[in-house]
Amino acid sequence: MKLLFGILLLLSLPLMRTDAGADNIPINKIQIIGSHNSYKRAIDPALYKLMLAHDTNTYKIDYEHIPLDDQLNMGLRNLEIDIYADTKGGKFAHPKGLDIVPGQPPYDPQGEMKEPGFKVFHMIDYDYRSNCPTFKDCLTQLKNWSEAHPGHNPVFITLEPKDDPKSKAANAPETFTPALFDEADNNLLKYLGKKHLITPDDVRGKYETLESAVLKGNWPTLQQARGKFIFVLDDQSRKRDMYIAGHPSLKGRVLFANADPGTPEAAMLIRNDAKSPLIRDLVKKGYIIRTRADGDTQQARANDRSYFDAACKSGAQIITTDYYLKSTHFKSDYVVFFDGGNKYFRVNPLFGNSK
């Protein structure tokens, strides 16, 4: 009997999936839920109270996330990472918030913030606690999780490079340059690995431009995309244009760009207003759209699901939220998930069961 059970188990292994979805569905015909500022930990309560007294709008950043691997284990398939350049190291190693409110829990006990490289947190000096304080750490966590869960559905990641060229503050972030963007690409290849990435070159294939490939439906299928990550640059002006420069159709680049429809680089677009009537048409044309179900804690505080409902109906493939779990910072029943079997992944209702 034990032998028979063992044989049946072995025969079933090729059919077992760590994620849902038919193999032949193109990745632009799915819909997923993910998180915004996915790395963010809560501001120390005493510091938050002081910040709120000084600026009542501080309530907008009163949220937090569980670790990246826990989010992925729940089934979320979209994350967002913010990066600050720190070429010499130590630029953000001692936030002012630590001095403003003494007695906070230890910050950076491993000394990671002192090392050169991109750092990951929300706001300089005040909202600085992160579940992966360095880009290297974030990518290592993602790689480890991916290799422990082979066959997972693709994970879409929004990457926001943060700087402020006009700031004259001593601790102002470094302004992004072409060299820094090259370094960001190199980090992705080094710490995550090409085998875990879907790049613009992969999608463009033999088409003349990336956009022409997208409009012809040349996105990989779920089977081809499993075990991989897709990154899109969250900027639509100076930094986006800098990233594209010298790389027509994003040739040789690792990130997709939030390029304008009608340009050779257009493929993945960020449209944060879920109620925009333009999203549906863009999705139908073949673009992958990222939108938001909520922002600044406002929908959660009002228990307003109208933006999430609009996002679902729009067909936007990527819907981000800060509330895949209910808030523990204020009383609210607001939480975002799909109805049915899989709470965070489904066939896109705009396409139904089409291939």
C-alpha positions as CSV (number, residue, x, y, z in Angstrom):
1,M,0.0,0.0,0.0
2,K,2.8,2.4,0.9
3,L,4.6,1.6,-2.4
4,L,1.4,2.3,-4.4
5,F,0.9,5.6,-2.6
6,G,4.6,6.5,-3.3
7,I,4.1,5.7,-7.0
8,L,0.9,7.8,-7.2
9,L,2.7,10.7,-5.5
10,L,5.6,10.6,-8.0
11,L,3.2,10.5,-10.9
12,S,1.4,13.5,-9.6
13,L,4.5,15.7,-9.2
14,P,4.6,17.1,-12.8
15,L,1.0,18.3,-12.3
16,M,1.6,20.1,-9.0
17,R,2.0,23.9,-9.2
18,T,3.1,26.3,-6.6
19,D,0.9,28.9,-8.2
20,A,-2.3,29.1,-10.2
21,G,-3.0,29.9,-13.8
22,A,-2.9,27.9,-17.1
23,D,0.5,27.6,-18.8
24,N,-0.6,29.2,-22.0
25,I,-2.1,32.5,-20.7
26,P,0.1,35.4,-21.7
27,I,1.2,37.5,-18.7
28,N,-0.8,40.6,-20.0
29,K,-4.0,38.6,-19.6
30,I,-3.8,38.0,-15.9
31,Q,-4.6,40.3,-12.9
32,I,-2.7,40.4,-9.7
33,I,-2.7,42.3,-6.4
34,G,0.5,43.5,-4.7
35,S,1.8,46.0,-2.3
36,H,3.0,49.6,-2.4
37,N,6.3,50.6,-0.7
38,S,6.5,46.9,0.1
39,Y,9.7,47.2,2.3
40,K,8.2,49.8,4.7
41,R,8.2,49.2,8.4
42,A,6.2,51.3,10.9
43,I,7.6,54.6,12.2
44,D,8.5,54.4,15.9
45,P,5.2,55.3,17.7
46,A,6.8,58.1,19.8
47,L,8.5,59.6,16.7
48,Y,5.2,59.3,14.7
49,K,3.3,61.2,17.5
50,L,5.8,64.0,17.4
51,M,5.7,64.2,13.6
52,L,1.9,64.2,13.5
53,A,1.8,67.1,16.0
54,H,4.1,69.1,13.7
55,D,2.3,68.1,10.5
56,T,-1.2,66.7,10.5
57,N,-0.6,65.2,7.0
58,T,1.8,62.7,8.6
59,Y,-1.2,60.3,8.9
60,K,-0.7,59.5,5.2
61,I,2.4,57.4,6.0
62,D,0.9,55.6,9.0
63,Y,1.1,52.1,7.6
64,E,3.6,49.2,7.4
65,H,4.2,45.9,5.7
66,I,5.2,42.4,6.7
67,P,8.5,41.1,5.3
68,L,8.8,40.5,1.6
69,D,8.9,36.8,1.7
70,D,5.8,36.7,3.9
71,Q,3.9,38.9,1.3
72,L,5.0,36.5,-1.4
73,N,4.0,33.5,0.7
74,M,0.5,35.0,1.0
75,G,0.3,35.1,-2.8
76,L,1.0,38.7,-3.6
77,R,2.8,39.0,-7.0
78,N,3.6,42.7,-7.1
79,L,6.0,44.6,-4.9
80,E,7.5,48.1,-4.9
81,I,11.0,49.1,-3.9
82,D,12.4,52.6,-3.5
83,I,16.1,53.1,-3.9
84,Y,18.5,56.0,-2.9
85,A,22.0,56.2,-4.2
86,D,24.8,56.0,-1.7
87,T,28.0,55.5,-3.6
88,K,30.4,56.1,-0.7
89,G,28.2,54.5,2.1
90,G,27.1,56.0,5.4
91,K,25.0,58.8,3.9
92,F,21.8,57.6,5.6
93,A,23.4,55.7,8.5
94,H,22.1,57.9,11.3
95,P,18.7,59.4,10.6
96,K,17.8,62.6,12.5
97,G,14.7,60.9,13.9
98,L,16.9,58.8,16.1
99,D,18.1,61.9,17.9
100,I,14.7,63.6,18.0
101,V,13.2,60.8,20.0
102,P,15.8,58.9,22.1
103,G,15.3,55.3,23.2
104,Q,14.1,53.9,20.0
105,P,14.8,50.2,19.1
106,P,18.3,49.7,17.5
107,Y,18.7,50.9,14.0
108,D,21.0,49.1,11.5
109,P,22.7,46.8,14.0
110,Q,24.5,45.0,11.2
111,G,26.0,48.2,9.8
112,E,24.5,47.7,6.4
113,M,23.8,51.4,5.9
114,K,27.5,52.2,6.3
115,E,28.4,50.2,3.2
116,P,28.4,51.7,-0.3
117,G,25.4,50.9,-2.5
118,F,21.7,51.6,-3.0
119,K,19.6,52.0,0.2
120,V,15.9,51.2,0.5
121,F,13.6,53.2,2.8
122,H,10.7,55.6,2.4
123,M,11.8,59.1,3.7
124,I,15.1,60.5,4.8
125,D,15.5,61.1,8.5
126,Y,11.9,60.2,9.5
127,D,10.4,57.2,7.8
128,Y,13.6,55.1,7.6
129,R,12.9,51.7,8.9
130,S,12.9,49.0,6.2
131,N,12.5,45.2,6.0
132,C,15.4,45.2,3.5
133,P,17.6,48.4,4.1
134,T,19.8,47.8,1.1
135,F,19.0,47.0,-2.5
136,K,21.4,44.1,-2.3
137,D,19.4,42.8,0.7
138,C,16.1,43.1,-1.1
139,L,17.3,41.3,-4.2
140,T,18.9,38.6,-2.1
141,Q,15.7,38.0,-0.3
142,L,13.8,37.8,-3.6
143,K,16.3,35.3,-5.1
144,N,16.2,33.1,-2.0
145,W,12.5,33.0,-1.9
146,S,12.2,32.3,-5.6
147,E,14.7,29.4,-5.5
148,A,12.8,28.0,-2.5
149,H,9.5,28.2,-4.6
150,P,10.4,27.1,-8.1
151,G,7.5,27.5,-10.5
152,H,6.0,30.6,-8.9
153,N,4.0,32.9,-11.0
154,P,6.0,36.0,-12.2
155,V,6.5,38.8,-9.7
156,F,6.1,42.4,-11.0
157,I,8.2,45.0,-9.2
158,T,8.0,48.7,-9.4
159,L,11.4,50.3,-8.8
160,E,11.4,54.0,-7.8
161,P,14.7,55.8,-7.9
162,K,14.5,58.7,-5.4
163,D,16.5,61.9,-5.6
164,D,16.0,65.7,-5.3
165,P,18.4,67.7,-7.5
166,K,17.1,71.0,-6.1
167,S,17.8,70.2,-2.5
168,K,20.8,71.9,-0.8
169,A,20.5,69.9,2.4
170,A,23.7,68.2,3.7
171,N,22.0,64.8,3.6
172,A,20.2,65.3,0.3
173,P,20.1,62.2,-1.8
174,E,22.5,61.8,-4.7
175,T,21.1,62.8,-8.0
176,F,20.7,59.8,-10.4
177,T,23.0,59.7,-13.4
178,P,23.5,57.3,-16.3
179,A,26.2,55.6,-14.4
180,L,23.9,55.1,-11.4
181,F,21.3,53.5,-13.6
182,D,23.9,51.2,-15.1
183,E,24.8,50.3,-11.5
184,A,21.2,49.5,-10.7
185,D,21.0,47.2,-13.7
186,N,24.2,45.6,-12.6
187,N,22.8,45.0,-9.2
188,L,19.8,43.2,-10.6
189,L,22.0,41.0,-12.7
190,K,24.4,40.3,-9.9
191,Y,22.2,39.7,-6.9
192,L,19.0,38.4,-8.6
193,G,20.5,36.8,-11.7
194,K,19.5,36.9,-15.4
195,K,17.7,33.6,-15.2
196,H,15.3,35.2,-12.7
197,L,14.5,38.2,-15.0
198,I,12.3,39.0,-17.9
199,T,13.8,42.0,-19.7
200,P,12.7,44.3,-22.5
201,D,15.0,42.3,-24.9
202,D,13.1,39.1,-24.0
203,V,9.7,40.7,-24.9
204,R,10.9,42.5,-28.0
205,G,12.3,39.4,-29.6
206,K,12.6,39.8,-33.4
207,Y,10.2,42.8,-33.5
208,E,11.7,46.2,-34.6
209,T,10.6,48.0,-31.4
210,L,9.5,46.9,-27.9
211,E,6.1,48.6,-28.4
212,S,5.5,46.8,-31.7
213,A,6.1,43.5,-29.9
214,V,3.7,44.4,-27.2
215,L,1.0,45.5,-29.5
216,K,1.4,42.2,-31.4
217,G,1.0,40.3,-28.1
218,N,4.5,39.0,-27.7
219,W,4.4,38.8,-23.9
220,P,5.6,35.5,-22.5
221,T,3.1,33.0,-21.3
222,L,2.8,32.1,-17.6
223,Q,4.7,28.9,-18.3
224,Q,7.6,30.9,-19.8
225,A,7.5,33.5,-17.0
226,R,7.3,31.3,-14.0
227,G,10.2,31.7,-11.5
228,K,10.9,35.2,-12.9
229,F,10.7,38.8,-11.9
230,I,9.8,41.8,-14.1
231,F,10.9,45.3,-13.0
232,V,9.5,48.6,-14.2
233,L,11.1,52.0,-13.6
234,D,8.6,54.4,-11.8
235,D,9.4,57.7,-13.3
236,Q,7.9,59.6,-16.2
237,S,10.3,62.5,-16.8
238,R,14.0,63.2,-16.3
239,K,15.0,59.8,-14.8
240,R,12.9,57.8,-17.2
241,D,14.4,59.7,-20.2
242,M,17.9,59.2,-18.8
243,Y,17.4,55.5,-18.5
244,I,16.1,55.2,-22.0
245,A,18.8,57.4,-23.6
246,G,21.2,55.4,-25.7
247,H,19.0,52.3,-25.4
248,P,16.3,52.5,-28.1
249,S,13.4,50.1,-27.3
250,L,15.3,49.6,-24.0
251,K,17.9,47.4,-25.8
252,G,20.3,46.0,-23.2
253,R,18.4,47.4,-20.3
254,V,17.0,45.3,-17.4
255,L,14.1,47.5,-16.4
256,F,11.0,48.3,-18.4
257,A,10.2,52.1,-18.4
258,N,7.0,54.0,-17.8
259,A,7.2,55.2,-21.4
260,D,4.4,57.0,-23.2
261,P,2.2,55.0,-25.6
262,G,3.3,55.6,-29.2
263,T,7.0,55.5,-28.3
264,P,9.3,52.6,-29.1
265,E,9.8,51.8,-25.4
266,A,6.2,51.6,-24.3
267,A,5.2,48.3,-22.8
268,M,4.5,48.6,-19.0
269,L,2.7,51.8,-18.0
270,I,1.9,53.3,-14.5
271,R,-1.5,54.8,-14.2
272,N,-2.2,55.4,-10.6
273,D,-5.8,56.7,-11.0
274,A,-7.7,53.5,-11.1
275,K,-10.9,55.4,-12.2
276,S,-9.2,56.7,-15.4
277,P,-11.3,55.6,-18.4
278,L,-8.1,55.3,-20.4
279,I,-6.8,52.2,-18.6
280,R,-9.2,49.8,-20.3
281,D,-8.2,50.8,-23.8
282,L,-4.5,50.6,-23.0
283,V,-4.9,47.1,-21.6
284,K,-6.9,46.0,-24.6
285,K,-4.1,47.2,-26.9
286,G,-1.6,45.0,-25.2
287,Y,0.1,47.2,-22.6
288,I,0.6,46.0,-19.0
289,I,-0.8,48.6,-16.6
290,R,-0.1,49.2,-12.9
291,T,-2.7,51.1,-10.9
292,R,-3.5,51.6,-7.2
293,A,-6.5,50.6,-5.1
294,D,-5.6,53.1,-2.4
295,G,-3.1,55.7,-1.3
296,D,-2.1,57.8,1.7
297,T,-4.3,55.6,3.9
298,Q,-7.4,57.5,2.8
299,Q,-9.4,54.7,1.2
300,A,-8.7,52.5,4.2
301,R,-9.8,55.1,6.7
302,A,-13.0,55.7,4.8
303,N,-13.5,52.0,4.0
304,D,-13.8,53.0,0.4
305,R,-13.4,50.1,-2.0
306,S,-14.5,52.1,-5.1
307,Y,-11.0,52.5,-6.4
308,F,-10.3,48.9,-6.0
309,D,-13.5,48.0,-7.8
310,A,-12.7,50.4,-10.6
311,A,-9.2,48.9,-10.9
312,C,-10.6,45.4,-11.2
313,K,-13.1,46.4,-13.9
314,S,-10.5,48.4,-15.8
315,G,-8.5,45.3,-16.5
316,A,-5.3,46.8,-15.1
317,Q,-3.0,43.8,-14.7
318,I,-1.3,45.1,-11.5
319,I,-3.3,46.5,-8.6
320,T,-1.3,47.8,-5.6
321,T,-2.5,48.3,-2.1
322,D,-1.2,49.0,1.4
323,Y,-4.0,46.8,2.8
324,Y,-3.8,43.2,1.8
325,L,-4.2,42.9,5.6
326,K,-6.4,45.1,7.8
327,S,-4.7,48.1,9.4
328,T,-3.3,47.7,12.9
329,H,-2.8,51.4,13.1
330,F,-6.4,52.5,13.1
331,K,-9.8,50.9,13.1
332,S,-11.0,49.9,9.6
333,D,-12.5,46.9,7.9
334,Y,-10.8,47.8,4.6
335,V,-8.9,45.0,3.0
336,V,-8.2,44.2,-0.6
337,F,-8.5,40.8,-2.3
338,F,-10.3,39.1,-5.2
339,D,-13.4,37.1,-4.5
340,G,-13.1,33.4,-5.3
341,G,-10.4,30.8,-4.8
342,N,-7.2,32.8,-5.3
343,K,-7.3,36.1,-3.4
344,Y,-4.4,37.8,-5.3
345,F,-4.2,36.2,-8.7
346,R,-6.8,35.6,-11.4
347,V,-7.4,35.5,-15.2
348,N,-8.0,39.1,-16.3
349,P,-11.8,39.7,-16.5
350,L,-11.2,41.9,-19.5
351,F,-10.1,38.8,-21.4
352,G,-12.0,36.1,-19.6
353,N,-10.6,32.6,-20.5
354,S,-9.1,33.7,-23.8
355,K,-5.6,32.6,-24.7
